[in-house]
Amino acid sequence: MNKKLIFVLTLFTVHCSLFTVSWAATREEKIESKNALFLSLKETVALALKNNLDISIERINPEISKTEITRNEAEFDYNFNGSTSVGKNITPSASAFADPKEAENEVFSVSAGINKRSPTGTNYQVSIDTQRTMTNSKYQGLKPQYTSNLNLSVTQNLLKDFGVDVNTAKIKIASHNRDISINQLKGKGITIISQVEEIYWDMVFAIEDLKVKRESFRLAQDLERRIRIQVEVGTMAPIEITQAQAEVAAREEDVIISQNRVESTEDRIKKIINIESVRQAHDEGGWDLAIVPIDTPKMMAEEVILEESMKTALENRPEYAQSKIDLKNKNIQVEYKKNQLYPTLDLIGSLKLNGISGDAEDVAFGGSVSRSGFGGDYFKSYDRLTSGNYYDWSVGLSLQIPIGNRASNSSYIAAKLDVEKGIKSLKNLEHQISVEVREAVRSIDTNKKRVNTTAVSRRLAEEKLSAEEKKFDVGMSTSFNVVEYQRDLIAAKTREISAIIDYNKSLLNLEKVKGTILEKNNIEL
C-alpha cells in the first residue's frame, strides 16, 4: 500500500513540476526574447494616464465647461438686426374732399440697427430706417416722399436685474463650474494613479511571493532527497518518504497558486494601462506581453507629521476644493434670487431724429396753389435728419409689481437652504478627510513597525530551521519538525514581504488622502 501511495505521489509531483517549469519557461522566454514591458512605477503611471479612457473622457469636461462661459458672456454681445419690405394698398376714402376717391399708396422701406445689453443692466438700441412712399393723392406735396429716421432707445433696470453682480452671475457660476470640472479631472487622476501604484506593488508582491514559494518547493524537494538517502541506508522508515512527498505536493500547490496570482495581477496592470494601445510597438498582441516591474519597494522609514498632513489635505483634496467652489455658486444664487424679489422698475429714454424730402409738386386747394418747402432728392432727407432741427424725445419710468411674489420668494428660500446644506456638507467632508488622514498616518506607523518585527521574525525562523536541519542530519530531529520549521520560515518571509509592500501602500494612501499624488509624481493634467 505504501509503495502504491509513494508511486502516485511521485507521479503527481512530477506532473506538477512539469506544469510549473512550462509556465515559468513561458514567462521567462517572453522576458528573454524582449516580448515584455519592463516598467518602472513612473512609466506605468504615465502609460495609464496617457491611454486610460476614463482620463480621456474626463479631460473633455473642462473644455465643455469653457464653452458654457463663452455662451453666458455672449449675452452681452452686440446684435445686428435689419429688415426691408415693399407693399401697395388701394383703399376707398370716406372723405368728401378726397381726390381721387380711391387712395393708392406704394411703400418701400429699409431699416437696420444694433442692440446690446451691458453688465450693469442697461439695454441699448440704435437703428436707422428710411422709407419711400408714392401716392395718387392730389393733395400730397411730395411725390415720391422720402422719410429717414435715426432712433436711439435706452432702458436701465433700477431694481430687479440691476448691477454687475446680478447680471454676470451666470458667467461667474460657469467659471466656477469649469474649476469644478478641473478638480474632478484632478480627482480622477489621483484615483487612477493610486490604483496603478497599488496594482504595481501587488505585482511586486506576487513576484516576490512566487520566489519564496519556489524556494519553499526546492527546500521540500531537497528534504525528500535527504530522506530517501536515509531510508536507503536504513536509518529512517519508508513512511518518511510518503510524508516528504506529500509536503512537496503541498508546496507545489502553493507555487501554482502564486503563479496564478502573478498572472491575474499582470492582467490588472494591462487593463489599467490599456495594453492594446501599446501593442503596436511589439510583434505580438498586447495581452501576450509579460509585464516586468523594475522598481523595488522603499525600505527606509519616512517621518510623517499628522498636523501638517491634515493641513495639506484640506489645501489639496480636489473634492474639498469642489465643495468650496460649489458653495460659492450657491451664495451667488442666493444674491441673484434676492435681487429677483424686487419689483421691475425701468428708466426708459428715447430720442429720434427725422428728415423728409421728395419731388415737390404744386397742390391746388380752394383756388390757391401751394408747393412743399421740403423738396429735394433722397439724400436731402439725411441732411435734414442730421441738422437736429427735427426730433422726438421722451423719458419715463415703467413699474411692474408681482402681487404676492410667491415664485420669487420660494426660489430665494430654496437657495438659502441650499447654502445651509452646502455648509454642513463641507463640514462633514472636513471630518471625513481628518479621519482618512489620521487612519493613513496610523497605518504608516503600524506597517513601519511590522517591517521591523517581520524582519526579526524571518531571521529567527532562518536560524531555527538551520539548527533543526543540523539536528536532523545527525538523527536528533524528525522530518516532521524540519517541515514545520520550513513552513514557519516561508510564512515569515511572506509576512516580511507583505509588510514592506503594505508600508509602501500606506505611504501611497497618505499621498492619496492628502491629494498630493499628482505633485509627487510631477504630473500636470
C-alpha positions in Angstrom: 0.0 0.0 0.0 2.8 2.4 0.9 4.6 1.7 -2.3 1.4 2.4 -4.3 0.9 5.7 -2.5 4.5 6.6 -3.0 4.2 5.9 -6.7 1.0 8.0 -7.0 2.5 11.0 -5.1 5.7 10.7 -7.2 3.7 10.9 -10.5 1.6 13.9 -9.1 4.8 15.7 -8.1 6.4 15.1 -11.5 3.3 16.3 -13.3 3.1 19.5 -11.2 6.8 20.1 -11.6 6.4 19.8 -15.4 3.5 22.3 -15.3 5.5 24.7 -13.2 8.5 24.5 -15.4 6.3 25.0 -18.5 4.7 28.1 -17.1 7.9 29.6 -15.8 9.7 28.9 -19.1 6.9 30.6 -21.0 7.2 33.8 -18.9 10.9 33.7 -18.8 11.1 33.2 -22.5 8.9 36.2 -23.1 11.2 38.3 -20.9 14.4 37.0 -22.5 13.0 37.5 -26.0 12.1 41.1 -25.2 8.4 40.3 -25.6 7.9 42.1 -22.4 7.4 45.6 -20.9 10.0 46.5 -18.3 8.2 49.2 -16.4 9.2 51.5 -13.6 6.4 52.8 -11.4 6.6 56.2 -13.1 6.4 54.6 -16.6 3.4 52.6 -15.6 1.6 55.7 -14.2 2.5 57.6 -17.4 1.1 54.9 -19.6 -2.1 54.7 -17.6 -2.7 58.5 -17.8 -1.9 58.5 -21.5 -4.1 55.6 -22.5 -6.7 55.3 -19.8 -10.2 56.0 -21.3 -11.6 57.4 -18.1 -9.0 60.1 -18.0 -9.5 60.8 -21.7 -13.2 61.3 -21.1 -12.7 63.5 -18.0 -10.2 65.7 -19.9 -13.1 66.8 -22.2 -15.3 68.2 -19.4 -13.2 71.3 -18.7 -13.4 72.2 -22.4 -17.2 71.8 -22.3 -17.4 74.0 -19.2 -15.3 76.6 -21.0 -17.8 76.8 -23.8 -20.5 77.5 -21.2 -18.6 80.5 -20.0 -18.4 81.8 -23.6 -22.2 81.1 -24.1 -23.1 83.2 -21.0 -20.7 86.0 -21.9 -22.4 86.1 -25.4 -25.5 87.6 -23.7 -23.6 90.9 -23.7 -22.6 90.8 -27.3 -23.8 93.2 -30.0 -26.8 92.1 -32.0 -27.4 93.3 -35.5 -30.9 93.5 -37.0 -32.2 94.6 -40.3 -35.4 94.4 -42.4 -36.8 95.5 -45.7 -40.3 95.5 -47.2 -42.3 96.6 -50.2 -46.1 97.0 -50.4 -49.0 98.5 -52.1 -52.6 99.3 -50.9 -55.7 100.7 -52.5 -58.5 101.9 -50.2 -61.7 103.8 -50.7 -61.9 107.2 -48.9 -64.8 108.4 -46.8 -63.7 112.0 -47.0 -65.9 114.3 -49.2 -62.7 116.2 -50.2 -60.7 113.1 -51.2 -59.4 113.3 -54.8 -59.3 110.7 -56.2 -61.9 108.8 -54.2 -59.7 105.7 -54.1 -56.3 106.1 -52.3 -53.5 104.2 -53.8 -50.1 104.0 -52.0 -46.8 102.2 -52.7 -44.3 101.9 -49.9 -40.7 100.6 -49.9 -38.8 100.6 -46.5 -35.4 99.6 -45.2 -34.2 99.5 -41.6 -31.0 98.4 -39.8 -29.8 98.6 -36.2 -27.8 97.2 -33.4 -28.7 96.4 -29.8 -26.7 95.4 -26.7 -27.2 94.7 -23.1 -24.5 95.8 -20.7 -23.5 94.0 -17.4 -25.0 97.0 -15.4 -28.5 96.1 -16.7 -28.7 98.7 -19.4 -30.2 97.9 -22.8 -29.2 100.0 -25.8 -30.7 100.1 -29.2 -29.7 102.3 -32.2 -31.4 102.0 -35.5 -31.9 103.9 -38.8 -34.8 103.5 -41.2 -35.7 105.0 -44.5 -39.0 104.9 -46.5 -40.1 105.8 -50.0 -43.8 106.5 -50.3 -45.7 107.1 -53.6 -49.4 108.1 -53.6 -52.0 109.1 -56.1 -53.5 111.8 -53.7 -53.6 115.2 -55.4 -53.0 116.9 -52.0 -49.7 115.1 -51.4 -46.9 117.7 -51.9 -44.0 115.3 -52.3 -44.2 112.5 -54.9 -42.4 110.3 -54.1 -41.8 111.2 -50.4 -38.5 110.1 -48.7 -38.6 109.7 -44.9 -35.4 109.0 -42.8 -35.2 108.4 -39.0 -32.4 107.8 -36.6 -33.6 106.1 -33.4 -31.9 105.7 -30.0 -33.5 104.0 -27.1 -32.1 103.2 -23.6 -33.7 101.1 -20.9 -32.0 100.9 -17.5 -33.1 98.4 -14.8 -33.2 100.2 -11.5 -34.2 97.5 -9.1 -34.7 94.0 -10.5 -31.7 92.9 -12.7 -29.7 96.0 -11.7 -26.0 95.8 -11.1 -22.9 94.0 -12.4 -23.0 91.2 -9.8 -26.6 90.2 -10.7 -26.1 90.3 -14.5 -22.8 88.4 -14.5 -24.0 85.7 -12.0 -24.3 83.1 -14.8 -20.7 83.9 -16.0 -19.3 83.5 -12.5 -21.2 80.2 -12.0 -20.0 78.9 -15.3 -16.4 79.9 -14.5 -16.7 78.1 -11.1 -18.1 75.1 -12.8 -15.0 74.9 -15.0 -12.9 75.0 -11.9 -15.0 72.2 -10.5 -14.5 70.1 -13.7 -10.7 70.7 -13.4 -10.8 69.4 -9.9 -12.9 66.5 -11.0 -10.2 65.7 -13.6 -7.6 66.0 -10.8 -9.6 63.7 -8.6 -9.9 61.1 -11.4 -6.2 61.4 -12.0 -5.5 60.8 -8.3 -7.8 57.8 -8.3 -6.2 56.3 -11.4 -2.6 56.9 -10.2 -3.4 55.4 -6.8 -4.9 52.3 -8.4 -1.9 52.0 -10.7 0.6 52.2 -7.9 -1.4 49.8 -5.7 -1.6 47.2 -8.5 2.1 47.8 -9.3 3.1 46.9 -5.7 0.6 44.0 -5.8 2.6 42.8 -8.8 5.9 43.2 -7.0 4.5 41.3 -4.0 3.1 38.5 -6.2 6.5 38.0 -7.9 8.5 38.1 -4.7 6.0 35.8 -3.0 6.3 33.4 -6.0 10.1 33.4 -5.4 9.5 32.4 -1.8 7.1 29.7 -2.8 9.6 28.3 -5.3 12.4 28.4 -2.7 10.0 26.5 -0.4 9.3 24.0 -3.1 13.1 23.4 -3.6 13.5 23.0 0.2 10.8 20.4 0.2 12.4 18.6 -2.7 15.8 18.7 -1.0 14.4 17.3 2.2 12.8 14.5 0.2 16.1 13.7 -1.4 17.8 13.6 2.0 15.1 11.4 3.5 15.4 8.9 0.6 19.1 8.6 1.3 18.4 7.9 4.9 15.7 5.4 4.0 18.0 3.6 1.7 20.7 3.2 4.4 18.1 2.1 6.8 18.2 5.0 9.3 14.6 6.1 8.6 11.3 4.3 7.9 9.9 4.3 4.4 6.8 6.2 5.6 9.0 9.3 6.0 9.3 9.4 2.1 5.5 9.5 1.9 5.3 12.4 4.3 8.1 14.2 2.4 6.4 13.7 -1.0 3.1 15.0 0.4 4.8 18.1 1.6 6.4 18.5 -1.9 3.0 18.3 -3.4 1.5 20.9 -1.0 4.4 23.3 -1.7 3.9 22.7 -5.4 0.2 23.7 -5.0 1.4 26.9 -3.3 3.6 27.6 -6.3 0.7 27.1 -8.7 -1.5 29.5 -6.7 1.3 32.1 -6.6 1.8 31.8 -10.3 -1.9 32.4 -10.9 -1.7 35.5 -8.6 1.2 36.9 -10.8 -0.8 36.4 -14.0 -4.0 37.9 -12.5 -2.2 40.9 -11.2 -0.4 41.3 -14.5 -3.7 41.3 -16.3 -4.9 44.1 -13.9 -1.9 46.2 -14.9 -2.5 45.5 -18.6 -6.1 46.6 -18.2 -5.4 49.9 -16.4 -2.7 51.0 -18.8 -4.9 49.9 -21.8 -2.3 47.4 -23.1 -3.9 47.4 -26.6 -2.7 51.0 -27.1 0.9 50.0 -26.7 0.8 46.7 -28.7 1.9 48.5 -31.9 5.5 48.6 -30.5 5.6 44.8 -30.2 5.3 42.0 -32.7 2.8 40.0 -30.6 -0.5 41.1 -29.2 -0.6 43.4 -26.2 -2.1 40.8 -23.9 0.7 38.3 -24.7 3.3 40.7 -23.3 4.9 40.0 -20.0 4.9 42.9 -17.5 8.1 43.2 -15.5 8.2 45.8 -12.7 11.7 47.1 -12.2 11.2 49.2 -9.1 11.7 47.9 -5.6 9.7 48.9 -2.6 11.1 51.5 -0.2 12.7 50.2 3.0 13.7 53.5 4.7 11.1 54.9 7.2 9.7 58.4 6.4 8.8 60.9 9.0 5.1 61.9 8.9 3.6 64.8 10.9 -0.1 64.5 11.4 -0.9 68.2 11.7 1.0 69.1 8.5 -0.7 66.2 6.7 -4.1 67.5 7.9 -3.4 71.0 6.6 -2.0 69.7 3.3 -5.1 67.6 2.7 -7.5 70.5 3.2 -5.4 72.6 0.8 -5.1 69.9 -1.9 -8.0 67.5 -1.8 -9.9 68.1 -5.1 -13.3 67.1 -3.7 -12.9 69.6 -0.9 -12.0 72.3 -3.4 -15.1 71.3 -5.4 -17.3 71.6 -2.3 -15.9 75.1 -1.5 -16.4 76.3 -5.1 -19.9 74.8 -5.2 -20.7 76.7 -2.0 -19.6 79.9 -3.8 -22.0 79.1 -6.6 -24.8 78.6 -4.0 -24.1 82.0 -2.4 -24.1 83.7 -5.9 -27.5 82.1 -6.4 -28.8 83.5 -3.1 -27.8 87.0 -4.1 -29.3 86.6 -7.5 -32.6 85.2 -6.1 -32.7 88.0 -3.6 -32.4 90.6 -6.4 -35.3 88.8 -8.2 -37.6 89.7 -5.2 -37.5 93.4 -6.2 -40.2 94.8 -8.5 -39.3 95.7 -12.0 -38.6 99.4 -12.2 -37.0 100.6 -15.5 -35.9 104.0 -16.6 -36.8 104.4 -20.3 -35.5 107.1 -22.6 -35.7 107.5 -26.4 -34.6 110.0 -29.0 -35.5 110.2 -32.7 -34.1 112.5 -35.4 -36.0 112.7 -38.6 -36.0 114.2 -42.0 -38.0 114.2 -45.2 -37.5 115.1 -48.9 -39.1 114.3 -52.3 -40.1 115.7 -55.6 -42.2 118.8 -54.7 -45.4 119.4 -56.8 -47.9 122.2 -56.9 -51.0 121.5 -55.0 -54.2 123.4 -55.7 -56.8 123.9 -53.0 -59.6 126.4 -52.6 -58.5 128.5 -55.5 -54.8 128.8 -54.4 -51.7 126.8 -55.4 -49.0 125.8 -52.9 -45.7 123.9 -53.0 -44.0 121.9 -50.2 -40.8 123.5 -48.8 -39.1 120.1 -48.2 -38.4 119.2 -51.7 -35.1 117.6 -52.7 -33.5 114.3 -53.7 -33.3 111.2 -51.4 -30.1 112.3 -49.7 -31.7 115.7 -48.7 -33.7 113.8 -46.1 -30.5 112.8 -44.4 -29.3 116.4 -44.4 -32.4 117.5 -42.6 -32.1 114.5 -40.2 -28.5 115.4 -39.2 -29.4 119.1 -38.8 -31.0 118.2 -35.5 -33.9 120.5 -36.1 -36.5 117.8 -36.3 -36.6 115.4 -33.3 -38.8 113.5 -30.9 -37.6 112.5 -27.4 -39.2 111.0 -24.3 -38.1 109.9 -20.8 -40.2 107.8 -18.4 -40.4 105.1 -15.8 -42.0 101.7 -16.0 -43.0 99.8 -12.9 -44.2 96.2 -12.5 -45.0 94.6 -9.1 -46.0 90.9 -8.9 -48.8 90.5 -6.4 -47.7 88.1 -3.7 -44.4 87.4 -5.5 -44.7 83.7 -4.3 -42.5 82.2 -7.0 -39.5 84.5 -6.3 -39.9 84.1 -2.5 -39.9 80.3 -2.8 -36.8 80.4 -5.1 -35.0 82.7 -2.6 -35.8 80.4 0.4 -34.7 77.3 -1.5 -31.4 79.0 -2.4 -30.7 79.9 1.2 -31.5 76.3 2.4 -29.2 75.0 -0.3 -26.4 77.2 1.1 -27.0 75.8 4.6 -26.9 72.3 3.2 -23.6 73.1 1.4 -22.0 74.4 4.6 -22.9 71.3 6.5 -21.8 69.1 3.7 -18.4 70.9 3.6 -18.0 70.5 7.4 -18.9 66.8 7.1 -16.2 66.4 4.3 -13.7 68.1 6.6 -14.4 65.5 9.3 -14.1 62.7 6.7 -10.8 64.0 5.4 -9.5 64.3 9.0 -10.4 60.6 9.7 -8.8 59.4 6.5 -5.6 61.3 7.2 -5.4 60.0 10.8 -6.0 56.4 9.6 -3.4 56.8 6.8 -0.8 58.2 9.3 -1.6 55.5 11.8 -1.3 52.8 9.0 2.2 54.1 8.1 3.3 53.8 11.7 1.8 50.3 12.1 3.4 49.0 8.9 6.7 50.5 9.8 6.7 48.5 13.0 5.6 45.4 11.1 8.6 45.8 8.7 10.9 45.7 11.7 9.2 42.9 13.6 8.8 40.7 10.5 12.4 41.1 9.6 13.4 39.8 13.1 10.8 37.0 12.8 12.2 36.0 9.4 15.8 36.0 10.7 14.9 33.9 13.7 13.0 31.5 11.5 16.1 31.0 9.3 18.2 30.4 12.4 15.7 27.9 13.8 15.5 26.0 10.5 19.2 25.9 10.2 19.6 24.5 13.7 16.9 21.9 13.1 18.4 20.7 9.9 21.7 20.2 11.6 19.9 18.2 14.3 18.1 16.2 11.6 21.4 15.4 9.8 22.7 13.7 13.0 19.5 11.9 13.7 18.4 14.2 16.6 15.3 15.5 14.9 12.5 14.3 12.7 11.4 15.2 9.2 8.1 16.5 10.7 10.0 19.1 12.7 12.1 20.2 9.8 8.9 20.6 7.7 7.3 22.7 10.4 10.3 25.0 10.6 10.4 25.3 6.8 6.7 26.3 6.9 7.5 28.8 9.6 10.3 30.3 7.5 8.0 30.5 4.4 5.3 32.3 6.4 7.9 34.6 8.0 9.3 35.6 4.6 5.8 36.1 3.1 4.9 38.3 6.1 8.0 40.4 5.7 7.4 41.0 2.0 3.7 41.8 2.8 4.8 44.3 5.5 7.2 46.0 3.2 4.6 46.2 0.4 1.9 47.4 2.8 4.3 50.1 4.1 4.7 51.4 0.6 1.0 51.2 0.0 0.4 53.1 3.2 2.7 55.9 2.0 0.8 55.9 -1.2 -2.5 56.1 0.6 -1.3 59.1 2.6 -0.4 60.9 -0.6 -3.9 60.0 -1.9 -5.8 61.3 1.1 -3.6 64.4 1.1 -4.4 65.0 -2.6 -0.7 65.4 -3.5 -0.2 62.3 -5.7 -0.1 64.4 -8.9 2.5 66.8 -7.4 4.6 64.0 -6.0 4.7 62.4 -9.5 5.3 65.8 -11.2 2.1 65.3 -13.3 0.1 68.2 -14.7 -3.3 67.2 -16.1 
